Amino acid sequence: MITRRNFLSMSAGALALLPFLTAARALAGSPPPLVLAGPPAPLSIPLVHLAQQPPSAALPAMEMKQWRNPDIMRAWMVSGEAQVSAAPANAASILYNKGLPVRLLDINNGGSLSIVTRNPDIKEFADIKGKSVLLFFRGDTPDIIVRYLASKNGIAPDADLTMSYVDSPFEALQMLLSKRTDTALLSEPAATAAILKGKGMGMEFRRIVLQDVWENVTGSTAMMPLGGTMCQASLAADHPETVAALQTGIGEAVDWINTHPAEASRQCADFFGLKPMVLQKSLEVFPLRRSPAAKARKDLEFYYSALMEMSPKLVGGKLPDNGFYLG
């Protein structure tokens, strides 16, 4: 198990190797095969789609790897095991502010979060006060967002909530369906899976979308930039044409996915271990929205500033500077 403590030790060693890795790539004179990575969330679907496309003059061969723990993602990006990854937006900021060479390509809403409950007393987010809620990724974005929104609704997370944790949204989904909890935080497509599967099992679930709660507490109608795509700085520096093609490719993939949700779901369902119909329904309810990082900077800084109200450590101590954002 990778912990934050040994992750920092690994980071130091990996940083020492990066000049040699970069030099080797430069000597090769051409982009290496790209290893893409992401969690089992719609945030990753554009990368899953791209990885299945044949190599072109603009983009080399690509492969897609799944991570189920943000610490694995951090280790892969630092070591170079992955050159591009879908990731929580604040995780990218933390890596950058710690001096680790990453750049942000874009943001998208593929990490949509919802409170899913069969508790009849929970009709809106504020009703979770005094209740038990199952969360995932303790200390990372899902946990952080619930704590932030709770505090803005007059709820002291550690005093007014009974919070428990599992390692992934799909573990939370199984806990919900097996009635070992009645209220859980889920990301897409797990939230949609809960509602569809629950109905088939005679359980009626209610969904409270955290984007709506965010808009209520902040007054901002902008997309909550929970996640996005980042790449290694060496890839952006040594092969800017590849990164530009990657950005274009991701944008085109998002358009294609939104236009062809059924076909996209068949193509990507295996990555999630779900039936295509479940993924399709998720994409129809929450079509992907994407923005290049530089264009989204204002929204990102608003989001990062909100997280810094709880602790500056949540974004790496400060707002990222210009070098973080790719156009």
N, C-alpha and C positions, 0 to 999 in steps of 0.2 A: 504493500500500500504506500503510495506516495503522499507524504505529508508536506505541509508548508515549510517545516524546518529542513527536511532533507531536500525539498525542492530548491531552497535557497543555496544549499551546498552544491547541488547539481548545476544550478545556474552559473555559479562562479567558475566551475570547471568547463562548462560549455562555452562560456564567453571567451575563455583562453583559447579554445579551439577555433572560434569563428574566423579569425584572420586567415588561418590555414584553409578552412573550408571555402572561404570567399576567393582566395588565391587559386585554389584548384578549379573552381568554376570559371574564373576568368581565363585560366590557361586553356580550358576546354573550348572557349570561344563560342559556345552555343548554350542555350538554356538547358539545364538538366531536366529530366522528367519531373513533372510537378507532383508532389504528394499533397493532396488536399485533405482536410479533416473537418469534422463537425460533430455536434451532438445529434441524437435522434429527435430533432425538432425541425419544423419547416424552415427555420433559419438556414439549414444545411441543404435544402432541396435544390437551389440553383447550382451549388457545387456538385451535388450528386448527378444532376443532369449534365453538367459540363464534362465531368469525368467519363461519361459514357459516349462522348463525341469523339470521332476519329481525329488524330493529330492534323494540324494544318500549318501553313507557313507562319501563322501568327502565334499559335499555341502548340507546345509539344504534347507528347502523350501525358495523360494524367491518371492518377489513381485516387480513390476516395477511401479514407479510413474513418472509423467512428470512435469518438471518445464519449464516455459516459460519466466522467468525473473531470471538473475543470482543472484539477491539478495535473492530470494526464496531458490535457491540452497545453498547459504551460510548459511542461517538460518537453513535449514534442517540439514546440516552437523554439524553445531555447536551444535544444540539442540539434535542431535541423532535421529531425525525423519527419516533420511536416514543414512545408514552406508557406502554406496558406491555410488558414483555419477560420471557420465560423466560430464566434466567441462572444461572451458577454462584453458589452462596450466598456464597462469599468475595468474588466480584466485586461483589456488591451491598453487602457490608460495606465494601469498599475505597472505593467511590464515596461511600457515606454518611459515612465517617470523613474523607474529603477535603473534606467540606462541600458535596458535590454533592447536590441535592435529590431523593433517591429514598426510597421506603419499601418494605419487604418485605411482600408479601401472604401468602405461604405457602411451604412447601417440599413437594417430592415426590421420589419415587425414580426419575423418568423419565430420569435420567442414569446409570442402572446401568452400571457398568464391569466388564469382564472381561479377563483375560489369555487370549487364544486362541492355541493352539499345536499344531503337529503334531510337535514335538520329543518323542520318546518318553522323554527323560530328565527332562522337566518334568512332574511329577505333582501338585505343590503349589507354592504361591507361593514358598517358600524355595528351590525348585530353580532359580529364575531366576538365582541367584548364579553369576557367571562366564559368563553367556550374553548374547547380543545380543537386545535388545527394541526393537521399533519403537513409538514413542509419537506422540501428536498434541497440538496446542495447547501448544507448548513454553512453560514458565513459568506456565501456567495450571492449572486444577484437575486434569485428568487426569495431567499430569506431576507435580504436587505430591503427589497421593495415592499414586502409585507410589513416589515418593521417601520419603514418610513411612512407608508400610507396609514398604518395604525396610529402612529404618533400624531399625524395631522387630523385624525378623527377623534382625538382625545383619549386614545387607548394607549396605556403604558404596556408595551409588548411583554416585558418580563413579569409584570405584576398582574395584568388584566387578561392575559392569554395563557393557556396551557399548550405549549408548542412541543411537538415531537418531530423527529426527522428520520428520513430514509435517504438512500443514496441516489435515487433517480425518480423522475416523474412516473415511470412505468411501475416502479415498486409502489409508489403512492396510489396509482390506479388500481393495482391488485388489492391493496389494503382496503380501498373504498368499495370495490366490488365484492370482497369477501366479508364486508360489514365489520371489519376490525377498526374502522374509523367511519365517522359520518360526514366529516368535513376535511377536505384536502386542497392544497394548492397544486394545480396541474398546469403544465404547459401544453400547447398544441403539439401533436394531435391527440395527446393522452386525454385532454379534457373532453374533446368530441367523442373519443372512444368510450369514456365513462358514461356519457349521456346515452349513446346508442346502445351499448351493451347493458347498461342499467335498465333501460326500458324493456329490453328483451328478458330481463331477469325479474321484472315486476317492481323495479325501484325507480322512483321519480327523482331525478337530480335537478337542482337549480344551479345556474352558472352566473357568477358575478365577475364580469370582465374587468381586470385591473386597469386597462387603458381608460375605461370610463371613470374609475375612481381617481386616477391620476388627473384627468381633466377637471374633475370636480374640486380637487384639493389645490391644484396649481393655477387653475384658470387658463391653462394652455390647451389648445386643441391640436397641437402638434403631436406627431407620433412619439410615444415614449420610446426612446432609442435603446431598448434593452440589449440589443445585440447587433453584430455586424460581421464584416469580414476583414481580417488583417493578414498581412504578409510579412515575411522577413525583410528587413531593410536592405540586405544584400541583394535580394531579388529585384527590388525596386531600383537600386543603384546600378547594378550590373546589367540588367535586362529591362529597361524601362518600357521597351516596346512590348515585351511579354506581359508586363503588368497592365499596360494600357489595353491590350487585347483582352486580358482577363476581366478588367472592369467592364469593357464593352460586352464581353460574353456573358457576364453575370446579369447585366441589365437586360440583354436580349433573352436570357433564360427566364428571368422573372416575368417578362411580357408573355413568353410562350407558355409558362406554367399557368398564369392567370387565364389565358385564352383556352388552354387545353387541360383543365384540371383532371379530367378522367384519364387521359393518356399519361400525364405527368405522374398521377398516382400509381398507375400500373408500372411505370418505369422505376419509381422510387420506393414502392411499398416494402420491398425486401430489406431496405436499409433500416426501416422502422420495425420490422417484424409484425406488421399490421396488414389486414385485408385492404386492398386498394379502395374499396368503398368508403372505409373509415377515413382514410387520408383525403379522398376526394371531398367528402363532406366538410372536413376541416378547412380545406382550401377554398371551398365555396363560401363558408361562413367568414373566414379570415383570409381574403386574398392578400398576396404578398404586396407590401409597399417597400420601396427601396429608394435610397438617396445616396449619391456619392459623398464621401466623408467631408470634403471641403465645403460642399453646399450645405451639409447638415451641421456645420460647426456650431452655429448659434443654438440649435436645439440640443446638441450634445453638451455644450457648456452650461445650458440651463439645467440639464439632467445631472451633470457632474456636480454643479453647485448645490443641487438638492441633496445629493448623497453626502457632500462635504459638511452639510448641516449636522449630520449624525457623526461623521468622523472623516477628516481629510485622508486618512489611510485608505478609504474605500475607492479613491481614484489615484492613489500613489502620492498623496501629499499636496498636490497642486493641479491646476488645470494644465493639460498638455500644451506645449507651444506649437508654432507653425509646422515644425518638422513632422509632427504626428499625422497630419491630415494630407491624404493624397487627393488630387483633384478628380 
